[in-house]
Each structure stands twice: as C-alpha cells, then as structure tokens.
Amino acid sequence: MAQGYFPIVTLRGTTCQVAKSLEKLNQPWESYLEDWKETPGGLNDLEKVTGISVRGWICDWEEDEVNVLLGQRAEEDSSPGLHEAFGGKCDPRESIPEALIREVFEETGQDILFIHALVGVDAFLTPRSKRWIAQLHFLIEVARNSESLGSRGFHIRLDPVEHQSYIWAPGKLDALNSLQLTEATRNHLQLAVEAFREEYPKGSRQRNSPSSKPPL
C-alpha cells in the first residue's frame, strides 16, 4: 500500500497524515455525499442516505496474529453490550477525516497519526430517527503513548457514556464467538485485518513506533 499522504491539523494542534487516495473526502461531508450520489453504481440505498458515520479500525500484531481493538457499548446506550470499532456520525460541515479524528479521540483518548485506507462501506437505518446513514470504515493508526504501558504502548481512555470496556480481539472469525458482533462488523473486521497485513507484513514496524520514520 505504498502511497503518499497529506496532512490535516486538528483543532488540538496535532497532525494526522491521510492517504492521498482519500483526498476527495477532505471536504464537508454534505458536499461529498452530493457528489457520491451522482456517481453511477456503488452503495445500495445510497439515494436514501442523509448522513455519514465513520469507523476507525486499529490493528496490532500479537506474535503471529493480528489483533483488533474493539469497544463494548455501554449498558445505558443503544445496542448495549455490542462490540464495535470506534467512531460515530459526522457533525455539520465537518469533513470525513475530521470526523474520524474527532470521534476516535473522544471515544478512546487517542490521536490518529495515519488514515491509511478506506476498507469498506455499508448503510444502516437508525432505530430512533429512522434515517439512512452511510458508514465508512478506515484502517487507522494511533499514537503509542509509552512503551512502559505494556507491549502495545497504548493508553485507551474510554468515554463511559459510549463504551463500558475494550478488548484486543483476535482477527480470526472463529475466535470471536464470545463477542457480540453484527454481521457487518464481522465483515469489516476481516477487511481491516487484510488491509493491515498488506500495510504492515509480519515483522515490520508500524510508523507510530518512536524509532520509525514518517511516510514519504
């Protein structure tokens, strides 16, 4: 997945590198959705869509296997106990990368360093407002806070209103039977794992490691 990147500076002053293949997303999501609807083919039910949601898939090697970070929804929230990638809906006039950066920080306390790829798209009908929402799934990379925090070096700070816990889940479907996952989440988990394996073959060093170099 060798490619160039362009920077986005967040409201907190951090910088996220976004793959140039995603440059068309760097506009208000409303404008992007209008253009998307005029594109032949694509997502089923797209003509019904009135909003966009984003999900960030965070992966890491655990010996010979890829693990995926999932949050478990709070008991007081909708779909209690469900496991999912972190993310949420775009705010008005917000670009899709900006929404992804904001949502992942709000739900995990992590800054996104890289948005590598769009790994999948689906659409769903919200149970309360009955709106069709297009959901875009991305392979992302977050900052490692400190090697002293363990082998991964991540310090996840959950928003208790949104999620009650998190887990590094194995990236194999037959090992996920104990988790509450929708069929769409299962499918996109596999797509994220495949994209991660392509971006970082076994034994390679992620760019969020202190000794790694930024992409060209």
N, C-alpha and C positions, 0 to 999 in steps of 0.2 A: 504494500500500500504506500509506496514511495510517492510523495506528493508535496506540494508547497502548502504554506499556511499563511493566514493573515491575522493580525492581532485585533482583539476587542478589549478595550479598557473598561472595567466595571465601575460602578458607582463608588465602590470601596477603594478604587485605585489599583486593583490587581489587574493583571493581563492574562487573557485567555487566547491561545492560538487555535484558530479554526481552519480546518482543511479548506483549500481553495475550491474544491468540488462543491462546497456548501455555500459559496459566496452569494448565490441568488436568494438565500434565506436571510441575508443581512439587510432586511427592510421591514417595515411594520408588517406584522403577520396578516393584517387585513388586506394589504396590497398583494402579498404573496398568495393568499387564498384566492383572490380575484383572478390572478394570472393562472393559478393552478386549475381553476375550474374551466378555463378556456383551453386547457391542454387536452388533446384527444386521448381517450383511454384512461388508464390509471385506476384510482381507488373506487370501489363500489360505494354507492350512496354519497359520492362527493358533492353532488348538487344539493344535498340536504344539509351539508355541514355549515355551521355558523360560528365555530370556534376551533381553536387549535390547542392541543395539550402536548407536552414534551416529557420524555422519559430518558434518563441517563443511566447507561449500563456501565458499571465499574467492575473490572475483572482483575485478577491477580493469579500468578502461579502459586500453587501449593504442591511442592515436589513435582510429580509428573502430571498433575491435573490442574485445569483451570477452575478457579472458584469465582463466584459471582456474588456481589453484595446486594442483598435484598432487605427491605424493611417490612415489618409486620404491622399492619394498620391497627390503630388504637381501638379499644373496645367501644369507645363512645362515638367513633367516626363511622361513616358509611362503609359497608363491606368489612366489618370488624374481623380481625384475625387474618385477613388476606395478606399474602406475601407479594411484593411488587418491587420493581425498580423505582428509584426516587424521581420525582418530578411533579408536574402539575400544569395548570392552564396558563396560557399567555395573558398578560394584562393588556388593556387597550394601548394601541400604538407601539407595543413592545415588539422587537424582532424575536424570531425563534431562538437564535443563540443567546440573546439576552435573557429570555425567559428560562432557558435551560440553566444558565449560570445562576440566576437568582433562586430558582426553585431548589436546585441541589444544595446551594449554600443554606437556604432556610431550613431544609429538612435534615441535613447532615452536618452542617458547620464546615463543609469542605469547599475550598476554591477549586474550580475546574481549571486545569492547566491546558488541556488539549481537548478539542472536539474532533475526533478522528474521522468519523463516518456516520452516515445515515444507514442503519441496519434494517429498518422495517417501518411499515406504516399500517395502521388499522383505523377503524372508526367505531364509535360506540354511541349509544343513546343514553344520556344521563337519566338516572332514575327519578330525580326530583324535578328538574326543569324541563325534561323531555326535549333536550336539544341534542342534535347530532354534532359530535366533536371528532375531529381528525387527530389521531395521536401519532407523533413521530418519535421513533426510538433511535438513540445515538450511542455509539461507543465513545466513552469519555475517559479521561484520565484526571485524577485529582491529586492534590499535593500530599506528599508524605510529610507528616508533621515532625516526626523524630524516630530515629532507629531505636531509641530507648523504649518506645511503646510496644515493642514486640517485632516479630519477623516482618510484619507488613508495614509498620510505622504510621498507620492511620489512627487518628483520634476522632471517632464518629460522635457527634453531638446531636442527638435526635430532638426533634420538636415533639414533645409528648402529646400534643393535641392531634398530631398526624400519625405518629408511629409509637408503638409500645416497646419494640425491640428490633434488632437487626441480626442478620446471620450471613456468614460467608458460606454460601451453598455450593455444593459440587455442581459442575457444569454438565452432568450427565442426567438425562431424564429419569433413568431407572433408580437414581439415588435421591429423587425429590419427592417420593411418595408421601413422606411425612409432612410436607408443606402444603398449605392452601394456595394453589396457583390456578389462575384461569388458563384456558387453552391458549389464548393469545399471549399470555405471559410466558408460558412454556415455549411457544414457537419463537418468540423474540429473544428469549434467553439463549436458545440454541444459535440463532443468528448472531447474537453478540459474542458468544464464545468462538464461533468460527471467524468472525472479524478480528477478534483479539489474537487468535492463533496466527492469523496472517500478519497482523501488525507486529506482534512480538512472538516469534518462534521460541520454543522451549530453550531456556538458557540465555536468552537475550535480556538486556537490561532496559527497563522502562525509563522513559525520559524524566519521570518525576523523581528518580533517584538522584541524590546530591551529586554524584560523580558523572552523571550523564550530560550530554550536550544537547542544546536545542536543535530542532529540525531546521533544514535549510529552507 
